[in-house]
Amino acid sequence: MADKEIAVSVNGIHKEFILPQNKNTTFKQTVVNIVKKNNKVTQKTLDGVSFDIRKGDFFGIVGRNGSGKSTLLKLIAGVYTPTAGNIEVHGGLTPFIELGVGFNPELSGRDNVYLNGALLGFTRDQMTEMYDEIVEFAELAPFMEQKLKNYSSGMQVRLAFSIAIKAKNDVLIFDEVLAVGDEAFQRKCLDVFERYKAEGQTVVLVTHDMEQVRRFCTRAVLIHDGKVKKIGNPKEVADKYSKLNQEQINQETAERNKSIEESSAGLKASLSGKNDLTQYVSGQPLRLHFSWNANVQPGSVIVNLYKNTGEYIVGLSVPNEYLAQGQVDLEISPKLGLGKHFFTIEMYNENGGLVGDIYHAAEFIVADAKFESMGSWSGLLAIDHSWN
């Protein structure tokens, strides 16, 4: 790239792993397998991946689980050696790629700060200068003399992240840094990302959160089945990832919606809409059809709507006049935020006892929100409002 210097250059990377098929768990098996051919399978993880990360890029790497992202990061960090191709890193690199890497659980938090610094190429004097800031950011001052094995996973993440950002190098790599940690810690991470973007710090971010990609990244790449599927504009890459991810989700959801396991009351449900949608545009009508055994006379039936991450959105009771029918349709047009959602159905007798339920009665994913107010709100759902 003539307009900017290159920070990381990934050229034609291939990575294969040899997977032995015979396990030697006993001495006899070891002797037998010396004589017997030990069949091996080659697993191809990356297949000709190439891209450049320019200095000052906030570069996103996205892809479904098993796509090769983690392997690619470890190759960039020097943990793995490529089967073919080469990677050039211009400048120092600090990887935050896996919880616990570079930590010794038998050492104290203090000792692990110096150990991590040494692994990153810093001298003891340099780490001493940074030590107080690292501890202050991690908010772990009372625990620094304790052994790391007594830390919670969240405490370890805070310490590792603090070391990574204070012992700052030319290139910083973060792999799912917000996957562990409380809300306050996540906000601090996002504040740091905002600052890095403003300062032009070179950052490589791996995440499944496409909102982070759209918010922070200046460029991004989508890895799928070990190959580059798309590279460039982060919004376009994020949209491509969402569609790719939804193909599998829609298939699984459609199968689940067509065949729901019956409960003790014979409850079964299906979701339909325009073209029997499982991929849904916010604000569009949805119809949930469900039925139960004719000999069951429920006292009440409750339909609940949840976001897949657990947030409870709304609960609706079937009117009494419909309870004797044995089947009912619920039609709604909710203005929901992006993401996966599901219905639950609960049936109770006249005494309030549970007689049947379906936890995932029907699932759907809000993949788009094509109404004008989208982009001006965030959260679980849109509400009518005005500004004066």
C-alpha positions as CSV (number, residue, x, y, z in Angstrom):
1,M,0.0,0.0,0.0
2,A,1.6,3.2,-1.1
3,D,-0.6,5.5,1.0
4,K,0.3,4.0,4.4
5,E,3.0,1.8,5.8
6,I,2.1,-1.8,6.5
7,A,2.0,-2.9,10.1
8,V,1.1,-6.6,9.4
9,S,1.4,-8.4,6.1
10,V,-0.3,-11.8,5.7
11,N,0.8,-13.5,2.5
12,G,-0.7,-16.8,1.2
13,I,-1.0,-18.4,4.6
14,H,-1.8,-22.1,4.7
15,K,-2.0,-24.0,8.0
16,E,-2.5,-27.7,8.4
17,F,-2.6,-29.9,11.5
18,I,-1.8,-33.6,11.6
19,L,-4.4,-35.5,13.7
20,P,-3.3,-39.0,14.7
21,Q,-6.2,-41.5,14.8
22,N,-4.7,-44.1,17.2
23,K,-4.2,-43.3,20.8
24,N,-1.5,-45.0,22.8
25,T,-3.0,-45.3,26.3
26,T,-1.2,-48.5,27.3
27,F,2.3,-49.9,26.7
28,K,0.7,-52.7,24.6
29,Q,-1.0,-50.2,22.3
30,T,2.3,-48.4,21.9
31,V,4.1,-51.6,20.8
32,V,1.2,-52.6,18.5
33,N,1.1,-49.1,16.8
34,I,4.8,-49.2,16.2
35,V,4.2,-52.2,13.9
36,K,0.7,-51.2,12.8
37,K,0.5,-48.1,10.6
38,N,-0.8,-45.2,12.6
39,N,-3.3,-43.5,10.3
40,K,-3.2,-39.8,10.4
41,V,-5.7,-37.2,9.1
42,T,-4.7,-33.8,7.9
43,Q,-6.9,-30.9,9.0
44,K,-6.6,-27.8,6.8
45,T,-7.4,-24.8,8.9
46,L,-6.3,-21.9,6.7
47,D,-6.2,-22.1,2.9
48,G,-4.3,-19.2,1.2
49,V,-5.2,-16.3,3.4
50,S,-3.8,-12.9,2.4
51,F,-4.3,-9.4,3.5
52,D,-2.5,-6.3,4.8
53,I,-3.1,-4.3,8.0
54,R,-1.9,-0.7,7.7
55,K,-0.5,1.3,10.5
56,G,-3.3,3.1,12.2
57,D,-5.9,0.6,11.2
58,F,-8.5,-0.7,13.7
59,F,-8.8,-4.0,11.9
60,G,-11.6,-6.5,12.6
61,I,-11.3,-10.2,12.0
62,V,-14.7,-12.0,12.0
63,G,-15.9,-15.5,11.2
64,R,-18.0,-18.3,12.6
65,N,-16.6,-20.7,15.2
66,G,-14.2,-23.1,13.4
67,S,-13.5,-20.7,10.6
68,G,-9.7,-20.4,11.4
69,K,-9.7,-17.0,13.2
70,S,-7.9,-18.2,16.4
71,T,-5.4,-20.1,14.4
72,L,-4.7,-16.9,12.3
73,L,-4.2,-14.8,15.4
74,K,-1.7,-17.3,16.8
75,L,0.2,-17.3,13.5
76,I,0.4,-13.5,13.6
77,A,1.5,-13.6,17.3
78,G,4.2,-16.2,16.5
79,V,2.6,-19.0,18.5
80,Y,2.2,-21.2,15.4
81,T,4.3,-21.5,12.3
82,P,2.5,-21.5,8.9
83,T,2.6,-24.6,6.8
84,A,3.1,-22.3,3.8
85,G,3.2,-18.6,3.2
86,N,4.7,-15.9,5.5
87,I,3.6,-13.2,7.9
88,E,5.6,-10.0,8.4
89,V,5.0,-7.8,11.5
90,H,6.6,-4.4,11.4
91,G,7.1,-3.3,15.0
92,G,6.4,-4.7,18.4
93,L,3.3,-6.8,19.0
94,T,1.2,-7.4,22.1
95,P,-1.3,-10.3,21.8
96,F,-4.3,-10.7,24.1
97,I,-5.5,-13.9,22.5
98,E,-6.3,-16.4,25.2
99,L,-7.0,-16.2,28.9
100,G,-4.1,-17.5,30.9
101,V,-1.5,-17.4,28.2
102,G,1.7,-16.2,29.7
103,F,0.4,-16.5,33.3
104,N,1.8,-18.8,35.9
105,P,-1.0,-19.8,38.4
106,E,1.5,-20.5,41.2
107,L,2.9,-17.0,41.1
108,S,1.4,-13.9,42.6
109,G,-0.4,-11.2,40.6
110,R,2.6,-9.0,41.0
111,D,5.1,-11.6,39.7
112,N,2.8,-12.4,36.8
113,V,2.9,-8.7,35.7
114,Y,6.7,-8.9,35.5
115,L,6.5,-12.3,33.8
116,N,4.1,-11.1,31.2
117,G,6.2,-8.0,30.6
118,A,9.3,-10.1,30.0
119,L,7.4,-12.3,27.5
120,L,6.4,-9.1,25.7
121,G,10.0,-7.9,25.5
122,F,10.0,-5.3,28.3
123,T,12.7,-5.0,30.9
124,R,12.0,-5.2,34.6
125,D,12.7,-1.4,35.0
126,Q,10.2,-0.7,32.3
127,M,7.6,-2.8,33.9
128,T,8.2,-1.2,37.3
129,E,7.4,2.2,35.7
130,M,4.1,0.8,34.4
131,Y,3.2,-1.4,37.4
132,D,1.1,1.1,39.4
133,E,-0.9,2.1,36.3
134,I,-1.5,-1.5,35.4
135,V,-2.8,-2.3,38.9
136,E,-4.9,0.8,39.1
137,F,-6.6,0.1,35.8
138,A,-7.2,-3.5,36.8
139,E,-8.6,-2.4,40.2
140,L,-6.7,-5.3,41.8
141,A,-4.5,-3.6,44.3
142,P,-5.6,-5.7,47.3
143,F,-5.0,-8.9,45.5
144,M,-1.6,-8.5,43.9
145,E,0.3,-10.6,46.4
146,Q,-2.2,-13.5,46.1
147,K,-1.4,-16.4,43.8
148,L,-3.1,-16.1,40.4
149,K,-4.8,-19.5,40.9
150,N,-7.0,-17.9,43.5
151,Y,-8.2,-15.2,41.0
152,S,-11.5,-15.5,39.3
153,S,-11.6,-15.6,35.5
154,G,-12.8,-12.0,35.5
155,M,-9.9,-10.9,37.7
156,Q,-7.4,-12.6,35.4
157,V,-8.9,-10.9,32.3
158,R,-8.7,-7.5,34.0
159,L,-5.1,-8.1,34.8
160,A,-4.2,-9.4,31.4
161,F,-6.0,-6.6,29.6
162,S,-4.4,-4.0,31.8
163,I,-0.9,-5.3,31.0
164,A,-1.8,-5.4,27.3
165,I,-2.9,-1.8,27.1
166,K,-0.2,-0.3,29.5
167,A,2.7,-2.3,28.1
168,K,1.5,-0.9,24.7
169,N,3.3,-2.0,21.5
170,D,3.0,-0.9,17.9
171,V,0.4,-3.6,17.2
172,L,-2.2,-4.8,19.7
173,I,-4.3,-8.0,19.2
174,F,-7.5,-8.6,21.1
175,D,-9.5,-11.8,20.8
176,E,-13.0,-11.7,22.3
177,V,-11.8,-9.3,25.0
178,L,-15.4,-8.6,26.1
179,A,-16.5,-12.2,26.3
180,V,-15.5,-12.3,30.0
181,G,-15.8,-9.6,32.5
182,D,-18.5,-7.6,34.2
183,E,-20.4,-4.6,32.7
184,A,-18.1,-2.0,34.4
185,F,-15.0,-3.7,32.9
186,Q,-16.6,-3.9,29.5
187,R,-17.3,-0.2,29.5
188,K,-13.6,0.5,30.4
189,C,-12.6,-1.7,27.5
190,L,-14.9,0.2,25.1
191,D,-13.5,3.5,26.4
192,V,-10.0,2.3,25.6
193,F,-11.0,1.2,22.1
194,E,-12.5,4.7,21.5
195,R,-9.2,6.2,22.5
196,Y,-7.1,3.9,20.4
197,K,-9.3,4.6,17.3
198,A,-8.9,8.4,17.9
199,E,-5.1,8.1,18.4
200,G,-4.6,5.9,15.3
201,Q,-3.2,3.0,17.3
202,T,-2.9,-0.2,15.2
203,V,-5.4,-2.7,16.7
204,V,-6.5,-6.2,15.5
205,L,-9.9,-7.1,17.0
206,V,-11.5,-10.5,16.8
207,T,-15.2,-10.5,17.9
208,H,-18.6,-12.1,17.2
209,D,-20.2,-8.7,18.1
210,M,-20.9,-7.0,14.8
211,E,-21.9,-3.8,16.5
212,Q,-18.3,-3.5,17.8
213,V,-17.0,-4.1,14.2
214,R,-19.3,-1.3,12.9
215,R,-18.4,1.0,15.8
216,F,-14.7,0.7,16.0
217,C,-13.2,-0.9,12.9
218,T,-11.8,1.1,10.0
219,R,-11.3,-2.1,8.0
220,A,-12.3,-5.8,8.5
221,V,-12.0,-9.2,7.0
222,L,-14.4,-12.2,7.0
223,I,-12.8,-15.6,7.3
224,H,-14.9,-18.6,6.3
225,D,-13.8,-22.2,6.0
226,G,-10.2,-21.0,6.2
227,K,-10.5,-18.5,3.3
228,V,-11.0,-14.8,2.9
229,K,-14.7,-14.4,2.1
230,K,-14.8,-10.6,2.1
231,I,-12.4,-7.7,3.1
232,G,-12.7,-4.0,3.3
233,N,-15.6,-1.8,4.6
234,P,-16.4,-3.0,8.1
235,K,-20.1,-2.5,7.8
236,E,-20.2,-4.6,4.6
237,V,-18.1,-7.3,6.2
238,A,-20.3,-7.3,9.3
239,D,-23.4,-7.5,7.1
240,K,-21.9,-10.4,5.2
241,Y,-21.0,-12.2,8.4
242,S,-24.5,-11.8,9.8
243,K,-26.1,-13.2,6.6
244,L,-23.6,-16.1,6.6
245,N,-24.3,-16.8,10.2
246,Q,-28.0,-16.6,9.7
247,E,-28.1,-19.2,7.0
248,Q,-27.2,-21.8,9.6
249,I,-29.5,-20.3,12.2
250,N,-32.4,-20.1,9.8
251,Q,-32.0,-23.7,8.8
252,E,-31.9,-24.9,12.4
253,T,-34.7,-22.6,13.4
254,A,-36.9,-23.7,10.5
255,E,-36.4,-27.4,11.4
256,R,-37.2,-26.7,15.1
257,N,-40.3,-24.7,14.2
258,K,-41.7,-27.4,11.9
259,S,-41.2,-30.1,14.5
260,I,-41.6,-29.1,18.1
261,E,-41.4,-31.9,20.6
262,E,-44.7,-32.4,22.3
263,S,-45.1,-31.8,26.0
264,S,-47.3,-33.7,28.5
265,A,-50.3,-31.6,27.4
266,G,-49.7,-32.3,23.7
267,L,-48.5,-28.7,23.3
268,K,-47.0,-28.0,19.9
269,A,-46.2,-24.8,18.1
270,S,-45.1,-23.3,14.8
271,L,-44.2,-19.8,13.7
272,S,-45.4,-18.3,10.4
273,G,-45.4,-15.0,8.7
274,K,-44.7,-13.8,5.2
275,N,-43.1,-16.8,3.5
276,D,-42.9,-18.6,6.8
277,L,-40.1,-16.3,8.0
278,T,-37.5,-17.3,10.4
279,Q,-35.4,-14.3,9.4
280,Y,-37.5,-11.4,10.4
281,V,-37.6,-7.6,9.7
282,S,-38.4,-5.6,12.8
283,G,-42.0,-4.3,12.8
284,Q,-43.2,-7.1,10.5
285,P,-46.2,-9.2,11.5
286,L,-45.5,-12.6,13.1
287,R,-48.0,-15.4,13.7
288,L,-47.5,-18.0,16.4
289,H,-49.8,-21.0,16.1
290,F,-50.1,-23.5,18.9
291,S,-52.4,-26.2,20.0
292,W,-52.9,-28.8,22.8
293,N,-54.7,-32.1,23.4
294,A,-58.5,-31.7,23.1
295,N,-59.0,-33.5,26.4
296,V,-56.9,-30.9,28.3
297,Q,-58.9,-28.0,29.8
298,P,-56.3,-25.4,30.8
299,G,-57.0,-22.8,33.4
300,S,-54.6,-20.4,31.7
301,V,-52.0,-20.3,28.9
302,I,-49.1,-17.8,28.9
303,V,-47.0,-16.9,25.9
304,N,-43.6,-15.2,26.7
305,L,-41.2,-13.5,24.4
306,Y,-37.5,-13.5,25.2
307,K,-34.3,-12.3,23.6
308,N,-31.8,-15.2,23.1
309,T,-29.4,-13.7,25.6
310,G,-32.1,-14.1,28.3
311,E,-33.8,-10.7,28.5
312,Y,-37.6,-11.0,29.1
313,I,-39.5,-8.8,26.7
314,V,-43.2,-9.5,27.2
315,G,-45.8,-12.0,28.5
316,L,-49.3,-12.4,27.1
317,S,-52.2,-14.4,28.4
318,V,-54.6,-16.3,26.1
319,P,-58.1,-14.9,26.6
320,N,-60.4,-17.3,28.5
321,E,-62.9,-17.6,25.6
322,Y,-60.1,-19.3,23.5
323,L,-59.0,-21.8,26.0
324,A,-61.7,-24.4,25.1
325,Q,-60.7,-24.4,21.4
326,G,-57.6,-26.5,21.8
327,Q,-55.7,-24.2,19.4
328,V,-55.1,-20.5,19.0
329,D,-53.1,-18.0,16.8
330,L,-51.2,-15.1,18.3
331,E,-50.3,-12.3,15.8
332,I,-47.9,-9.5,16.8
333,S,-45.8,-6.9,15.0
334,P,-43.1,-6.0,17.5
335,K,-40.4,-3.5,16.7
336,L,-37.5,-5.5,18.1
337,G,-33.8,-4.9,18.1
338,L,-31.4,-7.0,16.1
339,G,-30.6,-10.5,17.3
340,K,-32.2,-13.9,18.0
341,H,-35.5,-14.2,19.9
342,F,-37.8,-17.0,21.0
343,F,-41.2,-17.7,22.4
344,T,-42.1,-20.0,25.4
345,I,-45.6,-21.4,26.1
346,E,-46.8,-22.3,29.6
347,M,-50.1,-24.1,30.4
348,Y,-51.6,-24.2,33.9
349,N,-54.6,-25.9,35.4
350,E,-57.3,-24.1,37.3
351,N,-55.3,-24.4,40.6
352,G,-52.2,-22.8,39.0
353,G,-50.3,-26.0,38.6
354,L,-48.1,-26.4,35.5
355,V,-49.5,-29.0,33.1
356,G,-47.3,-28.4,30.0
357,D,-44.8,-26.1,28.6
358,I,-42.5,-25.6,25.6
359,Y,-39.3,-23.6,26.4
360,H,-38.3,-22.8,22.8
361,A,-41.7,-22.9,21.2
362,A,-40.5,-21.0,18.2
363,E,-37.4,-19.1,17.3
364,F,-36.7,-16.3,14.9
365,I,-33.9,-13.8,14.2
366,V,-34.2,-10.1,13.6
367,A,-31.7,-9.7,10.8
368,D,-32.7,-6.2,9.7
369,A,-34.8,-3.3,10.8
370,K,-36.1,-1.5,7.8
371,F,-38.0,1.4,9.3
372,E,-36.8,5.0,9.5
373,S,-36.2,5.2,13.3
374,M,-33.6,2.3,13.3
375,G,-30.2,3.7,14.1
376,S,-31.7,6.3,16.4
377,W,-32.3,3.9,19.3
378,S,-30.8,0.8,20.9
379,G,-32.0,-1.9,23.3
380,L,-34.6,-4.6,23.2
381,L,-37.3,-2.8,21.2
382,A,-38.4,0.5,19.8
383,I,-41.1,2.6,21.4
384,D,-43.1,5.4,19.9
385,H,-41.7,8.7,20.9
386,S,-41.2,12.3,19.9
387,W,-38.8,15.1,20.6
388,N,-39.8,18.7,21.5
